[in-house]
Amino acid sequence: MAIDRARDFLARRRGPTAPAADGESTRLVPANRTVAIALILGLALILRFGFILSQDGYVPAGDAADFDRHAVSLATEGHYPSSQVGRPDGPTAFRPPGYPHALAAVYAVTGTADRTSRFEIGRLFSALLGVVAVGLVGIIAWQLWGSLVALVAMALAAVYPPLVTIGSAMLSEPLMIALLLGALAAALQYRRSAMLRWVLVAGLLAGAVALTRTNGALAVPIIAAGIWSRPVLSRASLVPVASFLAVTALVMLPWTIRNARAFDDLIPVSTQTGFTLAGTYNDVSRDDQVRPAAWRAPTMPPYAELLEQESSLDEAELERRFRSRVMEYAWENPSYVLEVGYWNTLRLLGLEGPALEHQAAPETGIGNQTSDIDVYAFYLLAVGSLAALLAGAARRIPGFVWALPVFLALSLVFVIAYMRYRLPIDPFLILLVAAGLVRVAARFGWGANAAGPAP
């Protein structure tokens, strides 16, 4: 009896342990996980803020400058600026509204919309989004594998160089990553709890993802499939899916209505599709021997003549004509579509070498040396992911989880593929590597069943 009382006393002093349902050994899990999580998030914040503070004189360029232009207009005038693609005094929907509105809100709250100090504020905002993404990586890892994998995944995400450096630029990727991971975490939590409120959260975040990047809309049907349970035509499975889609539609509806009023046309999110595709589907890109099938500004035939008409056409009509020409070009050159897929797959995997990213480095606010470090870090992550797959780390994980990075990759390989655009996929590779590391550790007896069963 005395021994039992002593054991109970010691257990109370240690605090709560990992739940038995995780199937994981508690030997490798810190007694106070809250401290471990706080330390990892603190490290993530220090690295991101530190990297920003180490760069002096940052001025946004390219897409970042245009995002800033939109955010300033929203914060000071309450609306998007005029188009820089179509008729000069015409409306624009080229930039999806998610990031410009979020950045404008930060400018409005801090009162920096009319000062250059807003650049630092915008970058710190991106860094904070990066820390949120680190926490969400941990949540998803916990939902799929348990507490130990969650800590490892968070640690990897905290120090992974590309996720650190992207926070130094005023670009939409940090926001998309956080929203995408949040929507996935909410969907997984619904599968664990069957509580409808998580479906509503998933719909809210999925709608925001679709409004942040044009390929973000792919997340909507994939997450809907993850929420849809069996029997598929029963009320119990249809109500959650219908609720998810309804909330997603409600999130997107105000922007779609705004576009309908501005252009007198149905534009759900953006007018950039035709212009983006045109940058790849042209003779200059096809015949380039140095960078075959690579994207460039679409100022060459057959698009040059369309740009000459931009003073008389609004952005929506111009985009529609660009898209029509792209479809004609792809139809007349079907083998080139496959070439684009081949070369962009190599670029997506960094197999053309680090020098390719030097062209995009100024836009993300980093130098060539930092860009090279990011590429080499991805090589390590890619090799680790492959090893984790071979070790069985992805077994019994819901298929829709892996469908997200696969379809995001497919949306890039036939259009444009730089490291920046691939970054929303990298957290999924980090999850794989973390699960693989813990699984290997378990095989060496460093924690029996450490990876735990998938829910």
N, C-alpha and C positions, 0 to 999 in steps of 0.2 A: 504493500500500500504506500509506503514512504517513497519507494522508487517511482511508482506511478504518479504520485503528487509532484515529485521533482521533475519528471518528464513533462507533465502538463505545464508546470511553471516555466520551464525552459522554452517550451513551444510558444507560450504567450509572449515571452521576452523577444523571441526571434521575429514575431509578427507573422503575417500570412505567407504561405508558400504557394508555389505554382499549383494551379488546379489539377487535380488528378485526371480530368478529362483531356488535358493536353497530351497526356501520355509521355511527358518529358521528365527526365531526371532533374531534380532540383540542385544537384551538386554544382552545376555550371551556371546556375541562375543566381545573381546577387540577391541576398536576403531582402534588401530594400531596393526593389526595381525602380521606384520613383526617383531615387538618387541617380541611378544609372541612366534613366531616360533624360533627366534634367542635365546631366553632364554631357550627354551626346548632343542634345539640342543646343546647349551652350557652346559646345565646340563648333557645331554647324554655324551658329550665329557669328562667332568670333572669326572663323575662316572667311565668311562672306563679307562681313563688315571690314575685316582687315584687308582683304583684297581690294575693296573699293577705296579705302583710305590710302592704299599704296599707289594709287593711280592719280596723278595730278592733271588738272586741265582737261578733264573729259568733256567733250562736246558730242552730242549724239549725231550720228551720220546715217545716211540711207534710210532704211525702214524706221530706225529709232528716231531720227529727226522728224519723220512724217507722223509717227505716233505722238511725239511731243507737240507738233503743230495742231493736231486734232484735239489733244487734251487741253491745250491753252485756249483754243476756240470754245470748247465746251465749258471750261471753267469761267471764262470771261464773258462769253456771249450767249451761252446756253444752247449752242447748236454746232453741227459739223461745219468745217470751213468749205469753201468752194472747191470744185473739182480741179485737179491738176492733170487729168487725163482727157476728159471730154471738154465740152464748152466751158470756157474759163469762168463764166458767171453761173454755171449750172451746179446742181447738187452733186454730192458724191456719196457712194456707199462702198468705195473701194476697200477701205479698212473695215473689217468686222468690228462691231461696236464694243466687244467685251473689254479689251485692254484700254482703248482710249477713254472710255467712261470711268474705269477704275482709276486710271492715272489722273484724270480730271478731278475725281473726288478727292484724291490725295492732295492735288494742288489747291483745291478749294479749302480744304480743312487746314492746310498749313499756310495758306495765304501767299503762296510762292509763284502763282501763275504768271506774274509779270516780272520775275527776277530769274537770273541765271542760276541761282542757288536751287532752283527747282530740279536741276539735273541731278544733284546729289540726293535730293529727296526721292526722286523717281528711282534712282538706283538702290537706295536703301529699302524702298518698297519692294523691289524685285528680290532683294536679299531676304527680306522677311517672308516673302512667298516661298523662297527656297527652303527656309527652315520649316515652314508649314508642310511642304512636300516631304521633307525628311520624316516628320512625325507621321504623316499618312502612309509612307512606306512601312513604317513600323506597325501601324494598325493593320494594314493588309497582311503583312507577314504573320502577325499574331492570329488573325482570323483564319489563315490557311494552314499554318504550321505550329503555332504556339509561341510562348514567351521568349525562348532562347533565340529562335530564328529572328524574331522581331528586333531584339537588341542588336544582333549581328547586322541585319539589314539596315537598321537606322545608322549604325556606325559607318557602314560602307557608303550609304547615301550622303552622310555628313561630310566625308572627306573626298568623294569622287570629284576629281578636278573639273570636268565639264559642267557639273551641276553647281559648282562653286563659281566658276567664271561667268556663266550665263547670267548670274545675279548682278553682274557689274554693268549690264547693258539694259537699256530701256526698251525691251522687246517683249512680245506677247507670250513667249515660251514658258517663263516661270508661272504665269497665271494659268495657262492651259494645263501644265503639269499638275498644279495643285488642284484644279477643278476636276480633271480627269481622275486622279487618284481618289479624290473625295467622293465622286459619283460611284466609283467601283467599290470603295469601302462601304458606302451606304447600301449598295445592292447586296454585297456579301453579308452585311449585318441583317438585312431582311431575310436572307436565306437561312441565317442562324436562328432568328427570333420570330419570324413570320409576323412582325409588327408593321402595320401599314405605314406608319409615320416614316420609316426608313425608305419606303418606296417614294414618298413625296420628296424627301431630301434628295434621293437619287435623281428624280425628275428635275428638280430645281437646278442641281449642279450639272446634269447632262445638257439641259437647255443652255446654261451659261457656257459650257464647253463649245457647243455648236455656234455660239455667238462670238467666240474668241478666235478661232481659226477655221478656215473653210473646210478642212478635212475633219474638224471636230465633230461634224454631224454624223460621222461614221459610228461614234460612240453610242448614239441613241438606239439604233436597232440592236446592237450587240448587247447593251445592258438590258434592254427590254427582253431579249432572249434569255439572259441570265435570271431575270425575275420570273419569267414564265415557268410555271411548275406543271406537273402532271396530276390528273388528266388535263390535257391542254384546253379542252372545251368546257371545263367545269367552271362554275361561278367562282370558286375559290382561287382559280388560277387566272381567270379573265379580269377580275376586278383589279388586282394589283397592277397588271400590265396596262389596262386602260387608264388607271390612275396615274401611272408613270408617264404615259404618253400625253395625257391631258395636261399635266403640270409642265412637261417639257414644251408643249405647244403654247401654253399660256406665257411662259418665259420668253419665247421667241416672238410672240404675236405683236407686241408694241413696236418692235423694230421693223417687222414686215409691213405693218400698217404705215409706219413712217415712210418706208421706201415706196409703197404704193402711192402715197400722196405726193412724194417728191418727184417720182418718175412716171406716174400714171402707168405702172407696170408691176407685175408680181416678181419681186426680188426678195427671197426669204432672208438672205444674209448679206451677200457681197456681190460686187460686180467685177471681181478680179480674176475669175476663172479663165475667161478667154485670153486676157493679157498674159497670164502666167503660162498657159499652155503654148501660146505663140512664141514665147522665148525659147522653147525647146524644139518645136515643130516648124523648122525653117531650113533652107538650104545651107545657110552659113553654119549652123550647128551640125547639120548632117555631114558636111564636107570638111569640117575641121579635123585635121590629123593629129593635133596636139591634145585637144579636149573634145573628142567626138561626142555628139549628142548632149553637150552641156548647155545649160540655160544661159541666155544673155538677153539684154534688153531688146524687145521686138521692134527694132527700128528699120529692119531690112525688108525687102520684098518677100512675100506679097502683102506685108502689113504696112509698109511705108505709105502707100497711097491712102490707107485708112486713116493714118495719123494726120495726113494733110486735111482731112475732113473734120478734125476734132473741134474746130472752131464753130461748126454748125450742128454737130451731133452731141446729144447729151451722153453721159457716161454709160448708161444702160444700153442705148442703141449701138454705141461704138463697141462695147464689150460683146454684144450679140453678133456683130459683124466679124469681130476677131474670132469668136468661137466657131462661126460658120466656116471661115477660112481654114481654121485648124482642122476641123472635121474633114474638109475636102483634101487637105494635105495628107492627113493620116490615111484616108481612103485610097489616095493615089500612090502612097508609099507605105504599104502594110509592113514590109520587112523592117522599115526604119523604126516602127513602134517597138519591135522586138529588140532592135539595137539600143534604143533608149532604155528599155528595161534592163538590158545587160549592163550597160555602162553605169547607169545610176545605182544598180545593185552593188557594183564594185565601189562606187563612191560612198554609198550608205555604210558599207563595211570598212571604209577607210583604206581600201586596197589599191587605190591610186597613189597612196603616199601622203604624208603630212602636208606637202607643199600645196596641195589643192586647197586646203583650208586657209592658206595665207590670203587668198582673195577675199574671203568673207571675214577675216579677223578684224579689220577696221570697223565693220558694222557692229560687231559684238564688243568693241572697245578693248580688245586685247592685242598684244603683239604677236609676232610670228613664233617666238620661243614659247610663250604660253600656249599658243595654238598647238604647237607640236606636242607639248606635255599632255594636252587634252586628247589628242589623237592616240598617243601611246597608252594612255590610261584606258581608252576604249578598247584597244587591242587586248589588254589584260582582262577586261570585263568580258569581252566576246569569248576568249578562250576559256575563262572560268565558267561562263554560261553553258558552253558546249560540254565541258566536263561535268557540270551539274546535271545536265540532261542525261548524259550517259550513266550517271550515278543514280538516276531514277528520282531526282528531286521534284519533277513535275507530275509524278503519278498521282492519280485520284484528285487532281485539282480541277475544278469546273472548267469546261472547255471555253466558255465565254471569256474567262480571264485572259487566256492566251490569244483569243481571237482579236482582242483589242490591239496589241502590238503588231500582230500579223497584218491586219487590215490597214493600220496606220502606215506600215511599211509599204504596202501595195499602193497606197495613195501617193507615195513619194516616188517610187522607182520609175514610173512612167511620166514623171513631170520634172522634178528637181530634187537633188539629194545632196545637201550639205549637212555637216554635223549639227548645226543649229536646229534644222528641221527634224533630225532624228532624236533629239533629246527627250521628247515625251515617251519614247520607247525604252530608253535606258533604265528607268526605274524598274521595269519588269525584268530586265536582265540582272539588276542588283538583287531582286527578290530571289531569282534562280540561284545566283551564286551563294547568297546567304544560306538558303536551304541546303545546297550542296555541301557547303563547309560543315554545317552542323551534322548532316548525314554521315559525312566521312569521319567526323570526330566520333560519332556514335559507333561506327564500325571498328574504330581503334580502342573502344572501351572508355572513351572520355565522357560518357553520358548516354546511358542506354535509352534507345528510342528517342533521342534528343529532338529529332525533327518532328515527332508526333504525327498522328494521323490527320489527314485533311478532313474537314467537317463534311 
